[in-house]
Amino acid sequence: MTLYADILFAINFSMDFLSLFLCSIILHKKTTKLRMLIASVIGAIYGVLDVIFIRKEILSIVICILMSIIICAIAFFEKNLKRMLLSIFVYWGISATLGGLMSLLYSFLNRIFLDFLAEYPVKSVYNGARFFLIVSITAIVSIFFSKIFTNKKDIKATEVTIEYGGEKYKITALCDSGNMLTDPLSGKPVVLVSKKTRLGNKLEKVDDKFKRYIPYNDVSGKGMLKGIVPQKIKVGENLVDAIVAPINKDDFASYEALVPQTLV
């Protein structure tokens, strides 16, 4: 069987980029196209070198795992180890699923084009046509999934700076049009912060007499949040007037807080 390095590189690149792209959508990961491109190029180069130089199966598996971790670190690096591990496992799951789908597609295209292109003596014509279809279908799948999982009006991240107790906290928050919580006394919107964050942990320890009680009602039932009025809060570069309330949630789609869309 003849393998073409350029075709192998292109297929590995498109598969890595698509896997990272879907991972960023599913987990609402904040990244850039440049970081995903760099990670995909590195993954594609490794894919070619693995076929050429690495002969031992166990060594290949170990290096493949390490490379996938490096790829995810380049595309989605963050200090929170738990969220970083989640990104890696989701990336593995997507890659395995796409790998299986592409194997089926490859087999299907073999049956279709083998007879049709058998008369051509140049193998590159056959491989080129097959590769063109694989890349085209990959692009179509990318667009399809992006339409399903993304909504530019609803999925948006922003940096939030909160000053409280003489300290400044910078967190990354997910904007949510569904977050319509307000303080019943002042009518101020409420920014929800995970209790697992440094800010959330500090707000939990504040004496209850300094807190605002905010009733809520969601799919999980009714309850009461205890909010704090910070000295200053900025959403992006804009100074806003809002309440901050810690909530018993690890994260919001890998972000540390949830900001009402009205504050963005």
N, C-alpha and C positions, 0 to 999 in steps of 0.2 A: 504494500500500500504506500503510495506517494503522498507525503505531507508537504504543503507549501507554507513556508514560514510567514509570508505576508498575510495569507488567508487565515492562518491560525492566530496570528496577532490580532487581526481585525475582528474575528469572532470572539476571542477572549475579551478584547476591549469592549465590544458592544454588550457582551453578557455582564461584565463587571459594572459597566456604567448603568445598565438597566437595573441591575440588582441594587446598586447604591441609590439610584433614583427612586425606586419603589420603596426602599427602606426609609428614605428621607420623608416620603409622603405618608407612609403608614404610621411612623413614629413622630411625625411633625418635626423632624430634625432641622435645626438651623445650620445650613451649610451654603457653599457657593458652587457654581458650575465648575470653576477653576479647580477647586479642591477635589471634586469628583472626577474631573478629567485627569488630574495628576495621579490620583489613586488608581484609576482605570488603566492608565498607561503602564504604571508599575506592575499591576496585576497581569496585564497582557504580555509584558516583557518576560515576567516570571513564567507564564504559561508556555512560552516558546522555549525558554531555557530548560524548563523541566522536561520537556519532551526530548531535547537534544542531549542533555548532560546527565540528568538524574535517572539512574537505572534501578535503584533499589526502591521497592514499593513503600516500605515502612518509612524510609527517609523522605520520600516524596510526600507522604501524608503529613508528616511532622512539619516539613517546610511549608506545605500548603496551608496548614492551620496558622502558622506564624505569619505567613504573608497575608492571610485574610484579616488577621488582627491589625497588621500594619496598615492595610488598605482602609479599614474602618476608622483607625486612629487618624489617618490623614483626612478622611472625608468628614468624620463626625467627632473629632476630639473634644472631650470635656472632662473636667476634673472629677465629676461624680462617677465613681467606679461602677455603681449599680446600673446607671443609665448607659455607661459605656459598654458593659457586658450585655445589656439588653440589645443594643445596636448590633453587636457582633453576632449574637444568637439569631436575631431576626434576619440579618444579612446571610447567615449560613442557610437558614430555612428557605429564603427566597432563591438563593443560588442553586440549592438542591432541586427545588421545584422547577426553576427555569431550565436547569440542566436536563432534567427528565423530559420536559416538554420539547426541548431542542433536539434531543436524541430521537424522539418520535418523529419530529418534523424532518430531521435528516434522513431517517429511514424512508419516510413517505416520499421525499423528493428523489431519493435514489430510485425508487420504483418508477416514478413518473419520467425522469430524465434519462435513465440508463438506456432505454430502448430508443428514445427520441434522438439522443446525441451519440449513439453507438457508431454512426457512420462517420463522425468526425475523428480524425486520427490525433488531433491535438487535445490532450487531456485538459489543458488550461481552459478551453472553451467550456467544457462540462463543469469543471470546478468553479469557473467564474460565474456561470449562470446560476449554479446552485448557491454560491455564496451571495450573489446579488439578491436572490429570493429570501435567504435567511435574514440578511440585514434589513431588507424591506419589511418583512413580517415583524422583526424585532422593533423597528421604528413604529409600526402600526400599533403593536402591543403597548409600547411606551405611551403613545398618545391616548390610547383607550383607557389605560389605567390612570393616567393623569387627569382625565375628565371625570373618572369615577371618584377618585380619592381627594381631589383638590377643589377648592372653591375659594377664589381669591378674596371674596368678600368676608369669608368666615375664618379662614386660616391665615393668621398673620401674627408675627412675633414682634415684640418691642422690648427695649431696655427700660427698666423702671429703677429709679433711684429714690430711696426712702431714708429720711433722716429721723432718727428717734433715739432718745436717751443719750445724746451726745455722740452717736455713731452714725456712719453713713453706710447703707447697704445697697449694693447694686445687684439686681436680679434680672433674669430673662423671663418675660411673661408671655403667655398666650392670650391674644385678644379674642373675646367671645361675645358675640351679639346676644347670646342667650343669658348672659350674666346681667340680670336687671335688679340685683339686690341693692337696696338703699337703706340708709339709717332712718328709722321711723321718726326720729326727732328732728334731725336737720335736713333730711332728704338727700344727703350726700351719697354718691355711688360707693360701692364697696369693692376693694381689691382683695381677692382671696389669696392667701399665702400658705404654702404647705408648712405644717408644723415641723417637718423634717429639716427645713432650712435653718440657718443660723438666726435669721430674723424671726421666723415663726416660733422657734424655740424660746427666744427672748420674750416675745409677746405673750407667750403662754405663762410666763413667770410673773407678769405684771399683776399687781393687786387688783382684784375684781372691782373695787370701788372706783377705779380709773377707767373702766371699760364701758363700752356702749353695747347694749343687748340688741341683737338684730335677728328677728325671726326669719326663718326660711322654710320653703316647702318645695321639695324636688321629688324625683322618682323613688328615692329611698325613704321618703317620709318627711315629717315635720321636725324642726329642731330650733335651736337657738345658738347663734354665734356671738362671740364676745370680741368686739372691735376696739381698735385704738385709734386716736387721732394723732397722726405723726406731726413732727415739727414742720416737715416739708416733704412733698412727694412730687417727683417729676416723671412723666411718661414720655420717653424720648427726650426731647429738648423743651417740652411744655410743662410749666408748673400747673398742677391741678389741685383741686380741693376734694379730697376723698378720705374714706375710712379704710383702715387696713385690718383684716380679720384673719387670724390663723385658722386653718381647717385641717382635720385629721385625714390627710391624703398625701401619699408619697410624692406625687408629682402630677402635673397636668399635661399629659401627652409628652412627657420628658422635660417640661418646663417647670419652673419653681413657683409660678403664680398665675392667676387668672385675672385679666383686666377687662372691665366692661368696654365694649366697642365705643361707647360714647366718650371715653376719655382719650381715645387715640386721634 
